[in-house]
């Protein structure tokens, strides 16, 4: 290929972060017109930013992953028509249609593909649908002995045929819309080398993929590959570039961007409303697996899993927080009343300690805790790291801290939406600025709401422990989030508090 491959693995960036106390979400707007590229790549802006609603331009009316509702409509219609053909009872039609559609969804058969071909999905489609319909037919025969076996077989066969026909029609419509540029998505190519240039040529020649290249992002584009699009160097904020180009997709090809810079750049892309594809190493040798990879011509692409905030189940996280927090507030109310009285007796009033913390996308909010000591002044409270051995902490305050009862008022922060039950622990602006300068990818932990507890805490990283390790665990939590992960961390948190693990 004539160029050096740059891995997309777990490289870490040590960057120049914001000064102490900076507002992480106030990002200056970068100019995005084409310009001579810099020879010295700069780290992407480390400041977390909220994803903006992408404007819908001529080529971005539909997201590249948004064809599944259209395909699902054809599948549902095929199943209903098959049931009506054999005059099946309406409840049976509805039940089998819902069950089959759900199985197809769980099997990943509504996963969008750049290469729309019904031949790629027929084996899994027929196997999944046959299993559901066969079980449903057996259940119907057992419950209704008068039902004809032949009618059940005819209904099942008709459903199989209509599902294939429906998929063929829906994918033909999608291909037609892409070829006519009725549906096409602005695409940023991260890597202006031979592979990136070949991808651009292929996408332009084959509009059936639905991707329209609009720019390169590379600090050192190769001059011998015929760069004919705007090129942005690594001094640009890639989030601004995506917004200005109205990019719905980013393809990470081999580029001159260093490994350490590539991870935070991809994370910044993932925070935006765009799909991310990566050209894997030795892609020429990888077999084509349409359930795990996409392809453009002979180049295989790996579609990155959706980030936590783009996961369909992410919306359940907030509902989960509200329900669990509501019960927790009721159960812990007597404990908090006693703690408030004890804190007031020892430290005076008010019993609640308010402190500014940094949460999702660098937004600041006031965290609530029971007062365990009296700070000398506001600056002292905002800049003193660990006060566990401070002689101003009395017996009551020490008990509240050891038992983590002083954290219970944060349930109100969770209920109010400032925090989540599970997530990276929020830090004070002073230390966020300091750690962003000193610790690899520290700002990346602000991609999700901060939490009452987190993966780092249940692994024993509480109190005066390594911030570097905490950041790694926090980012690992973000990358692998699931609702069950939150449940496990909450259960482990109870053990961590009882055993006082981490101090």
Secondary structure as GFF3:
##gff-version 3
##sequence-region A 1 503
A	DSSP	alpha_helix	68	85	.	.	.	ID=ss1
A	DSSP	alpha_helix	90	106	.	.	.	ID=ss2
A	DSSP	three_ten_helix	118	120	.	.	.	ID=ss3
A	DSSP	alpha_helix	122	143	.	.	.	ID=ss4
A	DSSP	alpha_helix	149	179	.	.	.	ID=ss5
A	DSSP	beta_strand	185	190	.	.	.	ID=ss6
A	DSSP	alpha_helix	194	205	.	.	.	ID=ss7
A	DSSP	three_ten_helix	207	209	.	.	.	ID=ss8
A	DSSP	beta_strand	211	217	.	.	.	ID=ss9
A	DSSP	three_ten_helix	223	225	.	.	.	ID=ss10
A	DSSP	beta_strand	231	232	.	.	.	ID=ss11
A	DSSP	alpha_helix	238	245	.	.	.	ID=ss12
A	DSSP	beta_strand	249	252	.	.	.	ID=ss13
A	DSSP	alpha_helix	259	270	.	.	.	ID=ss14
A	DSSP	beta_strand	275	278	.	.	.	ID=ss15
A	DSSP	three_ten_helix	283	285	.	.	.	ID=ss16
A	DSSP	beta_strand	294	296	.	.	.	ID=ss17
A	DSSP	beta_strand	299	303	.	.	.	ID=ss18
A	DSSP	three_ten_helix	308	310	.	.	.	ID=ss19
A	DSSP	alpha_helix	314	347	.	.	.	ID=ss20
A	DSSP	beta_strand	352	358	.	.	.	ID=ss21
A	DSSP	three_ten_helix	360	362	.	.	.	ID=ss22
A	DSSP	beta_strand	364	370	.	.	.	ID=ss23
A	DSSP	alpha_helix	378	383	.	.	.	ID=ss24
A	DSSP	alpha_helix	395	403	.	.	.	ID=ss25
A	DSSP	three_ten_helix	405	407	.	.	.	ID=ss26
A	DSSP	alpha_helix	410	416	.	.	.	ID=ss27
A	DSSP	beta_strand	420	422	.	.	.	ID=ss28
A	DSSP	alpha_helix	429	438	.	.	.	ID=ss29
A	DSSP	three_ten_helix	442	447	.	.	.	ID=ss30
A	DSSP	beta_strand	451	453	.	.	.	ID=ss31
A	DSSP	alpha_helix	455	458	.	.	.	ID=ss32
A	DSSP	alpha_helix	467	479	.	.	.	ID=ss33
A	DSSP	alpha_helix	483	499	.	.	.	ID=ss34
###
